[in-house]
Each structure stands twice: as C-alpha cells, then as structure tokens.
C-alpha cells in the first residue's frame, strides 16, 4: 500500500503566508504595523523576567525617589534589543494603538499575572510621556558631530510640539513664558498666510520669517526685518544640566503630572570608542537622575554590555567607571532565545506534524547526525529530537549559521540595502524559505531539508554585485551540478568565522533530506573543478570566493612563466639549503672535512671536496646525464658527481614558486588598494607552501638520483631520508682515497698547539711533546735528536718553499696553508704552521714578517708572527742559504728582469747597493699607489702591501738577507712596481671622480632603482656587473665598462627624476593657475598672496638632483590637499566671519548601513547648510 506524500506546508500550526515585518524600528508610527508587532512579539521566560524586574523598579519610584533611572539593554546584533526597548516604551507610556491600549495588548501577550499587575499599576499611578527614537537615524540635524544631549533635547522639544531647532524653540519657549506665543502665531499667519506649526520645521526659511514677525510685533526692539536672525547667530546651546532643567519645566507646561521616559536605540554604536560621547551620556543620566528624582528615565540599547564598552576606552577610566553606577538596571539578551522565537512565530507545528516528524527523526537519527555534523571553533547546537521537531525544515546549527551570515552581511561593503537584525531576519528568512518562489520549500515533501544555498538565494541581494555575477555565471561555465551550490555555501560561510570552510562542512551544509546520502564525494569533485578554474580559492582558512582584486591578481600571476635561468636559480636555492648544515666528515678523528657544492659547474658552497650536482628532465635525458657523469668521474678524480632527475611535478611546483616570488617582488612595495596587503600576505603563504613542496620533491629526487666517484656507483640507499647526511656518508667513503697523504700529518689540534708552544722555549729537541713522534718529524743522528727534513711532511713543505724561491716568488704562510689543505694532503692550518716552525727551528728556512727577517724561533718577533694567524699568513719563507756565487748570479738576473738594467759587479756589496737604490726609487711610487687605493676604498691593496713588506726587509736587513729576500720575492716586487705605474697612469683626478660616481651609482642610485617594480632586466644585469667590476683587483683595466654601466644607471635615475620633477612642477603649476582664478584672489594684498602662494611657487621650482625622488613624489601627492587648504584660507581672508566650514565627512563618521541612515545624514547636511544660508553665511564644504 503506497503512502501519500506529505507536503511540508501542511505541518505548521500558523498561517505561513501572513505578513511579518523584517525590520523593527523603534520610531515606527504606523499603528497597524505597531499592533502587528505587539501581537507577534514572543516573550520568552528570560525576557519576561527582565520586564518584571524593570516594571517593579519603575513602580516603586514615587514612594522611594532615587537617581537610578537608567536602563542599559544589550545583546548581540539581532538579539531583539530594539523590540525589547520599544515594547517597554510603548507599554509604560500606554499609547493607544489602533484604538486599543498598548499596555493591555503587551500584558496579554506576555501572559504573566505579576507583569500585568505591575504594568497596570504603572499606567494608573505613574502616567508617562515616552520619547522613542533611533539615534543612528535621528542625528546630524545641525552638525555631524552633534552630541547626544542636543539630539535628545531636539526630539524632546518636538514631542512636546516645539520647534526642533534650538534657536526657534528658545524663541517659542520665551514667547510662551511671556504669554505672547499665540500672538506670534497669529501675526505669522497674517503675514505669510501659513500656519507656524507646519512651517517651523523648514529651518532655512523659518529663521528669517520669525525675525520678520518679531519686527512686525515689536519694531522698537527689532528695528529691521533681519534684526533677530542676525542677533541669534546659532547662539542657543544645550548642556546635560540644562536638558534636565528643561525636561522638568516643559513637562510641567505641556504634560503636567506625567513622568518622562527616553527610549534611545543604538546608543552603544553612537558612543562607542568616543570618550567625550560616553562622558556626555554619563552627564545626561546623572543630571536627569539628580533633578528628576525618578520622574525622568532613560532606556538605551547597545550591542555590547556596558562594562565591555567602558573597558575598551583607556582615557578617563575613573570618570567612565561612574557610568556603570548610573545604570543600575542592565538587561542582556542572550542568543539562546532566537531558536525559540523563530520556532514559535513561524515554525510552530500542529499535533499531526509533531508525531510524523518525531517518527521520521527516530528512524534516521544516526544517519542524519553523521551527515550534518559541522566542525567549528565553537560548540554548535546539538541535533536533538525536540529541536528537530521545533525547527524543521531548518536544523539547529543552521540558526547559528544564519545569525552570523546576516550579521556579516550587515557590516560588509557592497550590500544594496540594510538586511535587518538577525533575530527579525531569521524569522523573516524562515518564512521566506517556505514561501518564496526562489526556494518554495513549503511545496516539497516531508523529509526535505533547508540547504545553505537556499539561504543564499534569499539574501544574495545583499551580497556584492561582483561576487553575485561570478556565482551566477558558474552554472553556464562549469559542468558539475554541485559547482554553483558549493560556491553559494562557500560565499555564506565566509561570514561565519568560527566554522571551517572544509569539504566536509560544505557537504553537511548541502545535505538535502533526512534520509539522503552524504554529498561529500560530489562536493569534493565540484571543489576540484572550482579551484582549477579559479572560481574558488583555497587558503589556510579554507575555501573562499575570490574578490575582483584576487581575480586580477590571479590573472597577472598566471601570465608569469620562469625562463630556464629562473628555474635553475630556484633549484640552486633549494639545493643550497640542503647543504645547511654543510655535510662533513672527521677523518681519523683529527680534522673535519667539508663537502663543497657546485650546481651545473658553478660553485655555490666552498669546501674541501666538491660535489658536482647536475639536473636533467626525468627519463631519457636523465639516463644520458647519468652516463656522462659516470664517465667524467673517471677523468675528474677529485670530485663527486650527482645526477638528479626533474619530474613534471617538480616543474609545476617550480613554476608556482617562481610566480609567487615574482608577484611579491612586483607588489610588496605597492600600497594601492585595500586588498593589496592581504593578497601579499596570502601570496607569502603560497610561497611557503610551494617552497616546502618543491623542497620535498627535490629532496626525493636527490635521494633517488645517482652518485658517482671515480666511475663507482655511490648512490643513496633506499633508507636515505636526508640529503646532507647522505652527502656526509659519501664524503666519509671517498675522503681516504682523495686525501691519501693526510695521515702523514694527522694530529689533533690540542696536541699540535702543545708542540708549537714547546718549540718556542725548548732548549733542545729531546723531550718534545708526542705529536712530533706521532707524525714522524724527528730522527736520531749519532745520539742526538734532529728534525727529519729529508723525507716525510717536513720535506714536502721545504720542497714547496724551494720551488717558489727558485721561481723567484715568496712562499707565504697563506700560500703554504692553502696548498697543503688541497688533496692529496688535506693538512690542517695548525699542522702546516707547526711544520714551517719546525723547519725554521731546524735552520732550513728563514722568514720575513713586517719587513724584518726572522732566522730563529726564540725571538719575540718569531713568537708574535707564529702565534698570530694573520701575521703567519702574511709572513714569507725562503730556504736559508749562504751567499754563494750562484745566488749572486741569480740576484743579478732577477735585478735585470725586475728593473731592466744590469748590476755593475758580481759581488754582494755592489749588488745590494744597486738593489737598495732601485728599491728606494720605486718604494715611494708603490706606497703612493697603496695610499691611493686605501683612501679611495679601491681593491688590490693586499698585493702592494705584501711587496712593500719585502722592500722594507731588503732596505733594512743584512746584505745576505737582502739578496736572499730579493731572490725569493723579485717577481712580487716587479708586479707591484708595474701595478704602481699602471695605477699612476690610469687613476687621474677625472678618473677617480668617475670611480666615485660609479660607487654612488651602485650604492646610492641603484639602491633606489632596485626597489622600482618596472626596472628592465638589462639594467639589473648592468648593476650586477658594475658591482663585480668595482670589486676586482684589476678594476683599472675595466674603466670603460665601469663608465658604461654607471652611465646607464645614472640615465635611468635621471629619467625618473625628470619625470618626478616634471610631474610635481606640472601639478603645482596647474594648482597655482586654479588658485589665482579663485574669485577674490586680486582683492587680497600682496603679502597675503605671497604667503598663500609660497607652497605652489616652491613646488614649481626645479630642484637639483640631490632631492630624493620619493620626496618629489610625496610633494606631488600633497598638491591637491595644499590647493584645498589655500582656497579655504583665501575665502576666509575675503569673507571673514561669514565663512563657515561644513565637514561632510563628520555626518558619515559612524558609517552608513541603511537607507534611513543615509537619508538622515543627507537631511542633516541639507538642513545645516540651509540654516547657515538663512543666517547669511557663506559655506565651504569639506
């Protein structure tokens, strides 16, 4: 037997098509609407308790007068604050609504005997006049900065029948006090044929017309028709104290016997973050309490509790703390009532529906709970049987989501109209979900559920047009049936910060029916399509709809593609990061060797042994590369070769990483657009994500690559997980093969230091530390211990010193330590120093340091040289020999080679004499060249400094030392003399000036240009080349290239400088032309014109190039503001006191969220301008 489907519309106890007002306005005057609002108002237990407490306090005031007359009503946006305050004001004032008592209607609706008794007693014993208004729409009449005191007073006057304008109301109050108000109104009617009561609201005309009436009534006091209006000049003012006095006085005149209650909506928003407004509110409440003694009450509403509002203000906390005491009655409406209100007003079910829904829930409880579970940062309402029945076809969590969605829509930009409070809107939305044709859930069958995309269909008019258009186009552009619903859900969830925008939550929000299957798989497919087509973005906070700025960003980003050099640079950066910490291995527990890194032949990280890394596309190219590197490893036997394959995935991540880097390089200096900072921040996140992914992929590629050394495969094992550790393992395997002579001088640093220190003081070689024996530096010679210089480590060092000497060059400490650090030795710096010191002690070599010859280790100079690392590196060493004839011949030949002339005799005295003369002739030129390099901060100083040290040793030492020093250093001296001559010829004053220009171009101009986003790649290359050339020792040979690169940078800077200065001059010229055309310019005197025009004359000057371009640009941007200021000053000089300024911005200081607020602000501007015009003022709008 088939069961008949049950339409959802048959489930409800009330008419689902009846009218429900979307927005409750406290100042609504339509009685039919007010009657419906009272009839629809839901009084929950919590709300009933609040009303009872207030009525109790209000009713006892006549018997116990007090100053605690203020009530603070708070609750999050949409909690029903406006309704609560409005019902309070209407019922206490007992207004007649559609022929019935508002108090009786409300008491009947509340359904509570105690509340009814209290309210009836209030209406009978404390008749009350209520002034009910929304401060967010009733402000701005005179000035956008109007105080709450002024607003309250104006509306209080209006409620008693006086003019709202302070000047006009003061006139009426004064005339009324003298009994002349009726005569005034009659005279007005006679003169203008209109009623004063109807016309006094038109302030611009009413002021002048009132002045004319006073002139007609009392020409002696007001001799001219405009005498009164000129005299008042906006002098009427109101203070909190005067407000309280007038409240009592005017109530006695026009509402005798009645109490007064102000009900003011949105006060919290009006006074928030403004200490002066908060203090004004405090003064109002205090004055009304003190002077009214319970007859004048104030009820205000706010989204925040009073304590939260006060604690958010730092200044004057003591005074503000007193404000807490002024509001003894504080009501906070909780969000827990919303579900109950919604259920009772719209979704209340009949008996049959409750039974059917209970049975449906019991049959599918587990399935429904699982498929509609949302993850969030806060606890969402649980799905219970009772909540399901009460809220169906909504689910409990959807109420919370809709509250936050609508609250978010209320404050977002781009909405076309005010959405209304969340409480009212949810009530309205619940109804519209059932009956609106866009959703029409009422005609669907029992079991179907509200989906979040249904809510989108009802509120899309409040969403920005760009987002709406984008989502509307999805159904035409994409194929997946859920793509558009998913996008709608994402759009709304962006307003719900606490709920994660994950695929699982989106699927839960799109669950279709109680017995339906999960949508998760289909949602994931739709998301993949949306993300790949850039309809949706995925960030750390989940999925979201991209903004127009994000779309533009994405289009620009997708147009970027890396060149091969760009990709190589990125690979190099990642591979270099794998080398941190640098792979190392300690050989024989004595010295740590580090692995260097070269990528495609270019050394990136120096080290004792180089790893040559090469990359190729995975597949055939990679196999060919691996074969090539195996062959090379057999030929280049000192290096390790590593082949790495690049997959398509690596290529894609490389492209994405490059795009992120390039976008950030282009955009990080931009400030235009409010979205730019957030886009940059997100791009940085993408950069990190792609960087991490590329790092992961390249790590895997390295560990699956092939490593070769001397033709042998040393590839990583399957267990390898770290590139640096893998490199260190390979290093440990191959080091003994490369540094096969390391063991000859392998010693621990501490032992070597002991040996070095011992040589300075030991009287003989017996009893030296063990290190000398361990590395075989000693032998026995006829019972005596001597150094083994004929073999082993000492012979290797001595041979190198002799080779350099035979070649006519010195063997410096730097040369020796560098040479023996290489393969096959790999000896440590400390060990080499010990070996050289041993040779000096053995008398096999002598040293030159700081121009002095050292031939013994026991002197102070020797200890200083060998104890200081830098001095040891700078010292030079040569074999110690007597002056034999062969040495004299060698010195003669070296002299001819160095100085181009022959020595006259082959004897030591003659050679040294001529040598010293030649050295003395050239020493000054070399010293001068060195001084020039030092003073001009130019490279190449070390070479000349070393040569001067050798020259001084020749000039000051003995004849034997002079010849020995010259024989081992003549090439260095020759090169230094030649370099000095070249520098003297090349470094003329003009060229030194050009070099200074080059340094300024590189360090100054380029530091600015490099930050510009549109600099050509060619200029960046030139700047890089210039930096390199200026650092070269042979820079003087590159002067033409240096000049070319300098000129290119200067030209680009000059072009941008001219552009900036021209823009500034043009802007200030046009501004000055506008200024002199302002009416009245010729009427002011010369000094005033000069003072006002000074900024514009200065802006038209062409400043020298010393002015930074950013300052020129800032001056240009400031031009418009300076013109406004000058125009205002000019008008003030001309018109004097007639000129007044109206700041339009102040009328919009609190923001505009509704059409009513917009109208109120515009009306305020219009009335203020009309008033000022009527008072004979000239207005400058800002």
Buried (B, 14 or more C-beta within 10 A) or exposed (E): EEEEEBEBBEBBEEEBEEEBBBBBBBBBEEBEBBBBBBEBBBBBEBBBBBBBBBBEBBBBBEEEEEBBBBBBBBBBBBBBBBBBBBBBBBBBBBBEBBEBBBBBBBBEBBEBEEBBEBBBBBBEEBBBBBBBBBBBBBBBBBBBBBBBBBBBBBBBBBBBEBBBBBBBBBBBBEBBEEEBBEEBBEBBBEEBEEEBEEBBBBBBBBBBBBBBBBBBBEEEEBEEBBBBBEEBEBEEEBBBBBBBEBBBEBBEEBBEEBBBBBBBBBBBBBBBEBBEBBBBBBBBBBBBBEBBBBBBBBBBBBBBBBBEBBBEBEEEEEEBEEBBEBBBBBBBBEBEBBBBBBBBBBBBBEEEBBEBBBEBBEEBBEBBEEBBBBEBEEEBBEBEEEBBBBBBBBBBBBBBBBBBBBBBBBEBEEBEEBBBBBBBBBBBBBBBBBBBEEBBBBEBEBBBBBBBBBBBBBBBEBBBEBBBEBBEEBEEEBEBEBBBBBBBBBBBBBBBBEBBBBBBBBBBBBBBBBEBEBBBEBBBBBBBBBEEEBBBBEEEEBBBBBBEBBBBBBEBBEEBEBEEEBBBBBBBBBBEBBBEEBBBBEBEEBBEBBBBBBBEEEEBBEBBBBBBBBBBBBEEEBBEBBEBBBEBBEEBBBBBBBBBBBBEBBBBBBBBBBBBBBBBEBBBEEEEEEBBEEBBEBBBEBBEBBBEBBBEBBBBBBBBBBBBBBEEEBBBEEEBEBBBEBBBBBBBBBBEBBBEBBEBBBBBEEBBBBBBBBBBEBEEBEEBBEBBEBBBBBBEEEEEBEBBBEEBBBBBBBEBBBEBBEEBBBBBBBBBBEBBBEBEBBBBBBBBBBBBBBBBBBEBBBBBBBBBBBBEBEEEBBBBBBEEEEBBBBBBBBBBBEBEEEBBEBBBBBBEEBBEEEBEEEBBEBBBBBBBEBBEEBBEBBBBBBEBBEEEEBBBBEBBBBBBBBBBBBBEBEBBBBBBBBBBBBBBBBBBBEBBBBBEEEBEEEBBEBBEBBBBBBEEBBEBBEEEEEBEEEBEEBBEBBBEBBEBBEBBEBBEBBBEBBBBBBEBBEEBBEEBBEBBBBBBBEBBEEBEEBEEBEEBEEEBBEBBBEBBEEBBEEBEBEBEBEEBBEBBEBBEEBBEEBBBBBBBBBBEEBBBEBBBEBBBEBEBBBEBBBEBBBBBBEBBBBBBBBBEBBBBEE
